[in-house]
Amino acid sequence: MRNKIPLLILLFNFSNFFGQTPEAVLKDHPQILVNLAEPLKSLSPTPCFAERDKNTDENFKKQPLSFPNDKPKRGKKNRIKRGHKRHATSEKIANNSPHDSFIINSTHEPPKREFRGVWVATVANIDWPSKGNLNTELQKQELVQLLDEHQKSGINAIMLQIRPAADAFYGKSRELWSRYLTGTQGKAPSPYYDPLAFAIKEAHERGMELHAWFNPYRATFDLIDANTNEKHITKQKPDWFFTYDGKKLFNPGIPEVQSYIIDVIMDVVRNYDIDGVHFDDYFYPYPKETYPQKSLFLVDENTYKKYNSHFDSIEDWRRHNVDTLIQRLSDSIHTAKKYIKFGISPFGIWRNISQDPNGSESNGFDGYSRLYADARKWAQMGWIDYINPQIYFPFYYKAAPYEKLVDWWGKNAFNRHLYIGLAAYRAAEKRGGWLDPQQIPNQIRYLRNNPNVTGSVFFSSKSLIKNLAGLNTALRDDFYKYPALTPTMPWLDNIPPNPPQSLQVELDVKEGVPVLKWAPPSKAIDNELAYGYVIYRFNDDATVNTNTPKNILKISFESAKTSFIDTTALPNHRYHYTVTALDRMKNESTVSNVVSIKISRGK
C-alpha cells in the first residue's frame, strides 16, 4: 500500500492540472497510470511498474516522469528567461545540473538534409483514425488534414503504424483488418480502399517519406482483442503465443514465429511503395510487477529447453532470438528492395555504465536487460539503417539525462543514421525540467550540435498538432522553416541521378505566375531514373546556390510530374529557377540549366 500512496497523490495533482476529476483524467489520459509508476523504479530499491499497454498511449508510456530532483534551479545565473529570443547567439540550458551550464549554438540556419519524423499511432485510435468506425471518406479526410498540418511544420517523414496487434491497415495482408480501422476485426473498409496505399500516395505528393511501422510480437492489445476473431492468428496457431499480463504475444523463441513475422512484413515490402520498415521499442514485453512486490515471469522455459542449443542463460537466448529476427529481416528487405530503409526505435537506455563499461552515464531501466533488445549490436553489425532511441527525458534528469544519452548514442551509432526520439507529448508538463517551455527547442538545438545526429522523430502526431508549449509553432517559424531532404545512405546507394533536361519557364498571362516545365533525365550509371525533383528559386541579385534550403520551393516524389506553377512569385520581381532530380535514396543530381523571368504585372 505504501507504494500506491505516491501514485494517488500524483493522480490528484494531475486532476488539478487537467481541471477534471481523477476518474475523468484516467479516462481521457490513461497513459498517466503508466507514467506515474515509472519514477519509482529508479527511486526505490525494488522497482514497481504500472500496467503497460492497457488503453495507454503508444511508445513512450514507459518513460519516467520528472520528480522533484529533476526540477530546474531557480537561481538567476541558471534560469532561462521566458521570452528569451530564439535567435540569440547561444542559450544556456538551465536545470539542476551540478556542473556548469553548457552552451548551445542556435545561430545556424536549418540544415538542408535532416530527418524530421513523426509517429502516427493507430492503436487505440491514438492519432488516426479518430474512431474505429468512421466511413472511408472521413478516414481519408482526417489523414489528409494530418499530413497537411505536418507538411506546414516541415515534417518530411511519417512513421505510420500499420500492424498494431497482428492485424492490418492494408489490404494485401495475410492478417485480418484491424478493428482500429473499421471498428470490427476482420471487417474491410466500406467503400473499400487501401489505407496504406492511400497514405503513401498522399505523403509522397507532399515530399514526405512513408515508413511502415510494425509491432512484431504483440498479438493482442487489450481484453477486447483477447476475444478476437476466430480467423485471427492467435486462434489459428495458439502454440505460437504466450500470455503475459493478460495479453497474447508471439513467442520469439519459436523459429516458425520468426519466419511468419518476416513473411508478414515482406508482404508490405513487395507490394507497397514504402520508404522504410520501422519497429518501435516493443520486443519481449515490458516487465510487469504488482503490489505487493510480486513479479510476473515470462512463460517460455519450455521453448528455451526445446530450441536452445548453446546458450547458458535464458536471457542470452532471448536476446539471440530478437537478434536473429532483426538480421534475417534486414537481409530480406535489402534483397527485395535495396532502397527500403530498416530502422528501429529502442528504449532510450541501452545499458547503464554500472552494468557494462560500454553503457551510458545513466541509472535507469534499460532495453538490453529488461526487453532483451541489444540495439547497440544491431547498429554495430549493420543490420539496421537508422536507430531512433526514445530519449523522452529532460536535460540533467538524474536517472536518464538527455544530454548524456544523446552523446552516448552519437558514439554508438556505428556510422548508421541516428535520429533522436523526442517527447512532444511532454512539452507542456508542469513538473521538473518540462516546466521550461524551451526544453524541447533546446533539445533540438543540442542534437543539431552533435555531428553524429542526423534528425529527430516526435511522439506523437496528435501532441505535435496540438502545439503544446508552442512546439509546433517553433518548428514552423524556426527549426523547420525551410524544407529539408532526408539524409542520404551511401551504404545503400551513393550514385546520384542525372539532372533534368531542357528546363523552360514562361508566364501564365491569365494568372500572372511563372510556369516551369522540364524533361526527365536520362538513366544514371546505376540504371536508375529520377524518382522526384527539387525546385529552387533565387532572387535576381542572389547567387544560384543549392546548398542552402531557403531557396527550395518544392520537394516532390512524383517522377511523372515534370512541371511546376510558382503561385508565390510576386509581381515586379525577377527570379531565377533551377531543378534537380532525386533518386529513391534522395541522392540529388547536379542542377539543370538556369532560367529567368520577370513578373511584370500583378495577377
C-alpha positions in Angstrom: 0.0 0.0 0.0 2.9 2.4 0.8 3.9 2.2 -2.9 0.4 3.1 -4.0 0.2 6.3 -2.0 2.6 8.4 -4.2 0.7 7.3 -7.2 -2.6 8.5 -5.7 -1.1 11.9 -4.7 0.3 12.4 -8.1 -3.0 11.4 -9.7 -4.8 14.1 -7.7 -2.1 16.6 -8.8 -2.9 15.6 -12.4 -6.6 16.1 -11.8 -5.9 19.6 -10.6 -3.8 20.3 -13.7 -6.4 19.0 -16.2 -9.3 20.6 -14.3 -11.1 17.2 -14.1 -12.0 14.6 -11.6 -9.4 11.8 -11.1 -11.8 9.4 -12.9 -12.1 11.7 -15.9 -8.3 12.2 -16.0 -7.8 8.4 -16.2 -10.4 8.1 -18.9 -9.0 10.8 -21.1 -5.3 10.3 -20.3 -4.8 6.6 -19.4 -1.1 6.8 -20.0 -0.8 8.5 -16.6 -1.2 5.1 -14.9 2.0 4.0 -16.5 3.9 7.3 -16.3 3.1 7.8 -12.6 4.7 4.5 -11.6 7.9 4.9 -13.6 9.9 7.2 -11.4 9.6 4.8 -8.5 11.7 2.3 -10.5 14.8 4.4 -10.2 14.0 5.9 -6.7 13.2 2.7 -4.8 15.3 -0.4 -4.2 12.7 -2.7 -5.6 11.2 -1.5 -8.9 7.5 -1.2 -9.2 5.6 -1.0 -12.5 2.2 0.1 -13.5 0.2 -1.8 -16.2 1.6 -1.3 -19.6 -0.3 -1.2 -22.9 -3.8 -1.3 -21.3 -5.6 1.6 -23.0 -2.4 3.6 -22.9 -0.7 5.9 -25.4 1.8 4.1 -27.6 5.6 4.0 -27.4 6.8 6.3 -24.7 4.4 5.3 -21.9 7.1 3.5 -20.1 9.2 6.6 -19.5 9.7 8.2 -16.1 8.0 11.5 -15.2 10.2 14.2 -13.7 10.2 14.1 -9.9 11.4 16.9 -7.6 15.1 16.0 -8.1 14.5 16.8 -11.8 13.4 20.4 -11.2 15.5 23.3 -12.6 17.2 25.5 -10.2 15.7 29.0 -9.9 18.9 30.9 -9.4 19.4 33.9 -11.7 22.5 32.6 -13.2 21.0 29.4 -14.4 17.4 30.4 -15.3 16.4 30.7 -18.9 14.2 33.8 -19.1 10.8 33.4 -20.6 10.6 35.2 -23.8 14.3 34.7 -24.5 14.9 35.5 -28.1 15.1 32.3 -30.1 17.8 33.6 -32.4 20.3 34.6 -29.8 23.9 33.7 -30.3 23.6 31.0 -27.7 21.4 29.7 -24.9 22.3 28.3 -21.6 20.4 25.2 -20.6 19.0 25.6 -17.2 18.3 22.6 -15.0 19.5 21.0 -11.8 23.0 20.2 -13.1 25.7 20.1 -10.6 28.0 21.2 -13.3 28.4 24.5 -15.2 25.8 25.3 -17.8 26.9 24.3 -21.3 26.3 26.4 -24.3 24.2 25.5 -27.3 24.8 27.4 -30.5 21.5 28.4 -32.1 22.6 30.7 -34.9 22.8 28.1 -37.7 20.1 28.1 -40.3 18.2 24.8 -40.6 20.2 22.1 -42.4 19.3 21.2 -46.0 19.4 17.5 -45.0 17.7 16.3 -41.8 15.3 13.6 -40.9 12.2 15.2 -39.4 9.8 12.5 -38.5 6.6 12.0 -36.6 4.9 8.8 -35.3 1.3 8.4 -36.3 -0.1 5.8 -33.9 -3.2 3.8 -34.9 -3.5 1.5 -31.9 -6.4 2.5 -29.7 -7.0 5.3 -32.3 -4.4 7.5 -30.7 -3.6 9.6 -33.7 -5.6 8.2 -36.7 -8.3 7.5 -37.4 -10.0 9.3 -34.5 -12.5 6.4 -34.2 -12.7 2.9 -35.4 -16.0 3.2 -37.2 -15.5 6.2 -39.4 -16.5 5.8 -43.0 -13.9 5.8 -45.8 -14.4 9.4 -46.7 -13.9 10.7 -43.2 -10.8 8.5 -42.7 -9.3 10.0 -45.8 -10.2 13.5 -44.8 -8.6 13.0 -41.4 -5.4 11.6 -42.8 -5.1 14.4 -45.4 -5.6 17.1 -42.8 -3.0 15.4 -40.6 -0.4 15.3 -43.4 -1.2 18.9 -44.4 -0.5 20.0 -40.8 2.8 18.2 -40.6 3.8 19.5 -44.1 3.3 23.0 -42.8 5.5 22.2 -39.9 8.4 20.9 -42.1 8.0 17.2 -41.3 9.5 15.1 -44.0 8.8 11.5 -42.8 5.7 9.8 -41.4 6.0 6.7 -39.2 2.6 5.2 -39.8 1.6 2.3 -37.6 0.1 -0.3 -39.9 0.2 -3.5 -37.7 -0.6 -2.7 -34.1 -1.7 -6.1 -32.9 -1.2 -8.9 -35.5 -3.7 -7.1 -37.7 -3.6 -4.8 -40.7 -4.2 -1.3 -42.0 -3.5 -2.5 -45.5 -5.3 -4.8 -48.0 -2.6 -7.1 -49.2 -2.1 -8.9 -45.9 -2.3 -12.4 -44.6 -3.7 -10.9 -41.4 -7.1 -9.5 -40.6 -8.2 -5.9 -41.0 -7.6 -4.0 -37.7 -10.6 -3.1 -35.5 -9.0 0.3 -35.0 -9.7 0.9 -38.7 -13.3 -0.3 -39.1 -14.5 -1.0 -35.5 -14.6 -4.7 -36.1 -11.6 -7.0 -36.5 -11.6 -8.6 -40.0 -14.0 -6.1 -41.5 -12.8 -4.3 -44.6 -13.3 -0.5 -45.1 -16.5 0.4 -46.9 -16.5 1.7 -49.5 -13.3 -0.3 -50.0 -9.9 1.4 -50.2 -6.4 0.5 -49.1 -5.3 2.9 -46.3 -1.6 2.2 -46.7 -1.6 2.8 -50.4 -3.6 6.0 -49.9 -1.2 7.2 -47.2 1.8 6.5 -49.4 0.4 8.5 -52.3 -0.6 11.4 -50.1 2.8 11.5 -48.3 4.8 11.3 -51.5 2.8 14.2 -53.0 3.9 16.3 -50.1 7.6 15.3 -50.3 7.4 13.1 -47.3 8.7 9.6 -46.8 6.3 6.9 -45.5 7.8 4.4 -43.1 5.6 1.4 -42.3 5.6 0.9 -38.6 5.1 -2.7 -37.4 4.8 -4.2 -33.9 6.4 -7.5 -34.5 5.5 -9.5 -31.4 2.3 -8.0 -30.0 -0.8 -10.1 -30.9 -3.4 -8.6 -28.6 -3.5 -5.1 -27.1 -6.3 -5.3 -24.6 -9.2 -7.5 -23.4 -11.3 -6.8 -26.5 -8.5 -8.2 -28.7 -8.4 -11.3 -26.4 -11.9 -12.2 -27.5 -10.8 -12.0 -31.1 -12.0 -13.2 -34.5 -11.7 -17.0 -34.9 -9.6 -16.4 -38.0 -7.0 -14.3 -36.1 -3.6 -15.9 -35.9 -3.8 -16.3 -32.1 -6.7 -18.7 -32.7 -5.2 -20.4 -35.8 -1.8 -21.0 -34.2 -2.3 -21.0 -30.4 1.0 -22.8 -29.8 2.9 -19.8 -31.2 1.9 -17.5 -28.3 2.5 -17.0 -24.6 0.3 -14.9 -22.3 1.9 -12.1 -20.3 -0.2 -9.8 -18.1 -3.3 -10.9 -19.8 -2.1 -10.2 -23.3 -1.0 -12.5 -26.1 2.5 -12.2 -27.6 4.2 -14.1 -30.3 6.9 -16.3 -28.7 10.2 -15.1 -30.3 11.9 -18.3 -29.5 9.9 -20.4 -32.0 11.6 -20.5 -35.4 8.2 -20.7 -37.2 7.2 -17.5 -35.5 10.2 -15.6 -36.8 9.5 -16.8 -40.3 5.9 -15.8 -40.1 6.7 -12.3 -38.9 9.2 -11.8 -41.7 6.7 -13.0 -44.2 4.1 -10.6 -42.9 6.5 -7.7 -43.3 7.8 -8.8 -46.6 4.2 -8.7 -48.0 4.3 -5.0 -47.4 7.9 -4.6 -48.8 7.0 -6.3 -52.0 3.5 -4.9 -52.6 3.7 -1.3 -51.5 5.9 1.7 -52.4 7.1 2.4 -48.8 10.3 4.1 -47.9 11.1 2.3 -44.8 10.3 -0.5 -42.3 10.1 0.7 -38.8 10.0 -1.1 -35.4 9.5 0.7 -32.0 10.7 -0.5 -28.6 8.3 -3.4 -28.1 10.2 -6.7 -28.2 9.9 -9.0 -25.2 7.2 -7.4 -23.0 7.9 -4.6 -20.6 8.2 -6.2 -17.1 5.1 -6.2 -15.1 5.3 -6.1 -11.3 2.3 -6.0 -9.0 1.6 -5.0 -5.4 2.9 -6.2 -3.1 6.2 -6.8 -4.8 5.4 -9.9 -6.8 6.9 -10.3 -10.2 5.3 -11.8 -13.3 7.6 -14.1 -15.2 7.8 -14.9 -18.9 6.5 -18.4 -19.5 9.0 -19.5 -22.2 11.0 -22.0 -20.2 9.7 -24.9 -22.3 10.6 -23.1 -25.5 14.1 -22.5 -24.2 14.5 -26.2 -23.4 13.2 -27.2 -26.8 15.1 -24.8 -29.0 18.2 -23.6 -27.1 21.4 -25.2 -28.5 24.3 -23.3 -27.0 23.2 -20.5 -24.6 23.9 -20.9 -20.9 21.3 -18.4 -19.8 17.7 -17.9 -21.0 18.4 -14.1 -21.1 21.2 -14.5 -23.7 18.9 -16.9 -25.6 16.1 -14.3 -25.7 18.4 -11.6 -27.0 19.6 -14.1 -29.6 16.0 -14.7 -30.7 15.5 -10.9 -31.3 18.9 -10.6 -33.0 18.0 -13.4 -35.4 14.7 -11.7 -36.4 16.5 -8.4 -37.0 19.3 -9.9 -39.0 17.0 -12.1 -41.2 14.5 -9.3 -41.8 17.3 -6.9 -42.8 18.7 -9.3 -45.3 15.2 -10.0 -46.7 14.3 -6.3 -47.1 17.5 -5.3 -48.8 17.5 -8.3 -51.1 14.0 -7.5 -52.3 14.4 -3.7 -52.5 17.7 -2.2 -51.6 16.3 1.3 -51.3 13.9 0.5 -48.4 15.4 1.6 -45.1 15.1 -0.5 -42.0 15.1 1.4 -38.7 14.3 0.7 -35.1 13.4 3.0 -32.2 14.6 1.3 -29.0 14.2 2.4 -25.4 16.4 5.4 -24.6 18.9 3.5 -22.5 20.8 0.5 -24.0 22.7 -0.3 -20.7 23.9 1.7 -17.8 27.6 2.1 -17.2 27.2 0.4 -13.9 26.1 -2.7 -15.8 28.5 -2.5 -18.7 31.6 -0.4 -19.3 30.2 0.4 -22.8 27.0 1.7 -21.2 25.7 5.3 -20.8 26.1 7.6 -17.8 22.6 6.8 -16.6 20.9 4.8 -13.9 17.5 3.6 -15.1 15.5 0.9 -16.9 17.5 -0.5 -19.8 16.4 -2.2 -23.0 19.2 -4.8 -23.1 18.4 -6.4 -19.7 14.7 -5.9 -19.5 13.4 -6.1 -23.1 16.2 -8.4 -24.4 16.9 -5.8 -27.1 20.6 -5.4 -28.0 20.1 -2.2 -30.1 23.7 -1.3 -30.0 24.6 -4.6 -31.6 22.1 -4.1 -34.4 23.8 -0.8 -35.4 27.3 -2.2 -34.9 26.5 -5.2 -37.2 25.0 -3.0 -39.9 21.6 -4.8 -39.7 19.7 -1.5 -39.5 20.0 1.7 -41.5 18.9 4.0 -38.7 18.5 3.9 -35.0 15.9 6.1 -33.3 16.3 5.9 -29.5 13.4 7.3 -27.5 15.1 9.9 -25.2 11.9 11.3 -23.6 13.8 12.9 -20.7 14.8 16.5 -19.8 18.3 17.8 -19.5 20.1 16.6 -16.3 17.4 14.1 -15.3 19.4 12.0 -12.8 18.3 8.5 -14.0 18.5 9.3 -17.7 20.0 12.7 -18.6 19.0 13.8 -22.1 22.4 15.2 -23.0 24.3 12.2 -21.7 22.1 9.8 -23.7 22.3 11.8 -26.9 26.1 11.9 -26.6 26.3 8.2 -25.9 24.1 7.2 -28.8 26.2 9.5 -31.0 29.2 7.5 -30.2 27.4 4.1 -30.6 25.6 4.5 -33.9 28.5 3.0 -35.8 28.0 5.1 -38.9 24.4 4.4 -39.2 21.9 7.2 -39.1 20.9 8.4 -35.6 17.5 10.1 -35.1 16.6 11.1 -31.6 13.0 10.4 -30.4 11.6 13.5 -28.8 8.6 13.6 -26.4 6.2 16.2 -27.9 3.6 14.9 -25.5 5.6 16.1 -22.6 6.2 19.6 -23.9 3.6 21.2 -21.6 4.0 19.1 -18.5 4.0 21.2 -15.3 6.8 19.5 -13.5 10.6 19.2 -13.4 12.6 20.1 -16.5 9.4 20.3 -18.5 8.4 23.5 -16.7 10.7 25.2 -19.1 8.9 25.8 -22.4 12.2 25.8 -24.1 13.0 22.2 -23.1 12.4 20.6 -26.4 13.6 23.5 -28.5 16.8 23.3 -26.6 16.9 19.5 -27.1 16.7 20.2 -30.9 19.5 22.7 -30.7 21.6 20.2 -28.7 21.2 17.3 -31.1 21.9 19.6 -34.1 25.3 20.4 -32.5 26.2 16.7 -32.5 27.6 15.8 -35.9 26.6 12.1 -35.4 22.9 13.0 -35.1 21.0 13.5 -38.4 17.4 14.1 -37.3 14.6 13.5 -34.8 11.2 12.0 -34.6 8.3 13.3 -32.4 5.7 11.3 -30.5 3.1 11.7 -31.4 1.2 13.3 -34.2 -1.6 14.5 -32.1 0.6 16.0 -29.5 2.6 17.9 -32.1 -0.5 19.2 -33.9 -1.9 20.4 -30.5 1.1 22.8 -30.4 1.9 22.0 -26.7 4.1 24.7 -25.3 4.2 26.3 -28.7 6.4 23.5 -30.1 4.6 23.2 -33.4 5.0 27.0 -33.9 8.7 26.8 -33.1 9.1 24.2 -35.8 7.2 26.2 -38.4 8.8 29.5 -37.7 12.3 28.5 -36.7 13.7 25.0 -36.7 11.9 23.6 -39.8 11.0 26.9 -41.6 12.7 25.7 -44.7 12.1 22.3 -46.4 14.7 19.6 -45.9 15.7 16.4 -47.7 16.2 13.3 -45.7 19.9 12.3 -45.3 21.5 10.0 -47.8 22.6 6.5 -47.0 25.7 5.8 -49.1 25.9 2.2 -47.9 22.6 1.6 -49.8 23.2 3.8 -52.8 25.7 6.6 -53.4 25.1 7.2 -57.1 23.1 10.4 -57.9 20.7 10.6 -60.8 21.3 12.7 -63.9 19.9 16.2 -63.9 16.6 17.2 -65.5 16.9 18.4 -69.1 15.6 21.4 -71.1 14.1 23.5 -68.2 11.9 26.2 -69.5 9.9 29.0 -67.8 7.0 31.1 -69.2 4.4 33.4 -67.8 0.9 32.3 -67.4 -0.6 35.5 -68.8 -4.0 35.0 -67.2 -2.8 34.2 -63.7 0.4 36.2 -63.9 2.6 33.4 -62.4 5.6 31.5 -63.8 5.2 28.0 -65.1 8.2 25.7 -65.2 8.5 22.7 -67.5 11.3 20.3 -68.0 12.2 16.9 -69.5 13.1 13.9 -67.2 16.7 13.0 -67.0 18.3 10.0 -68.8 19.2 6.9 -66.7 22.1 7.2 -64.3 25.1 4.9 -64.4 23.2 2.6 -62.0 20.4 2.4 -64.5 18.0 4.4 -62.2 15.7 7.1 -63.4 14.5 10.1 -61.4 12.2 9.4 -58.5 11.4 13.1 -57.7 12.5 16.7 -58.1 13.6 19.7 -56.1 12.6 23.1 -57.5 14.8 26.1 -56.5 14.1 29.8 -56.8 16.5 32.7 -56.4 16.0 36.5 -56.3 17.5 38.5 -59.1 20.5 39.6 -57.1 21.2 36.2 -55.5 23.8 33.7 -56.4 22.5 30.3 -57.6 23.4 28.1 -54.6 21.5 24.9 -54.0 23.4 24.1 -50.8 21.1 26.3 -48.7 17.5 25.2 -48.1 16.0 28.7 -48.0 15.8 28.6 -51.8 13.8 25.4 -52.0 10.3 26.0 -53.4 9.2 22.4 -53.6 10.3 18.8 -52.9 8.3 16.2 -54.8 8.5 12.4 -55.0 6.4 12.3 -58.2 8.6 11.3 -61.0 5.9 11.7 -63.6 5.2 15.3 -62.7 7.7 17.5 -64.8 6.0 20.9 -64.3 5.5 23.4 -61.5 3.5 26.6 -61.1 5.0 29.1 -58.8 2.0 30.7 -57.2 4.2 32.5 -54.6 6.0 34.7 -57.2 5.5 38.4 -56.6 4.7 41.0 -59.3 7.5 43.3 -60.4 10.2 40.8 -59.4 12.8 38.9 -61.4 13.5 35.3 -60.5 16.0 32.6 -61.5 15.0 28.9 -61.3 16.7 25.6 -61.5 15.6 22.0 -60.9 17.5 18.9 -59.6 16.5 15.2 -59.7 16.3 12.8 -56.8 16.6 9.0 -56.7 14.9 6.7 -54.3 17.6 7.2 -51.7 17.3 11.0 -52.1 20.6 11.3 -53.7 20.5 14.7 -55.6 21.7 15.4 -59.1 23.5 18.4 -60.3 21.4 21.3 -61.4 19.5 21.7 -64.7 20.0 24.7 -66.8 19.1 28.0 -65.0 16.1 30.0 -66.4 15.0 33.6 -65.5 11.8 35.5 -65.8 10.5 39.0 -64.8 7.0 39.2 -63.4 5.9 42.5 -64.8 2.4 42.7 -63.6 0.1 41.6 -60.9 -2.4 38.8 -61.1 
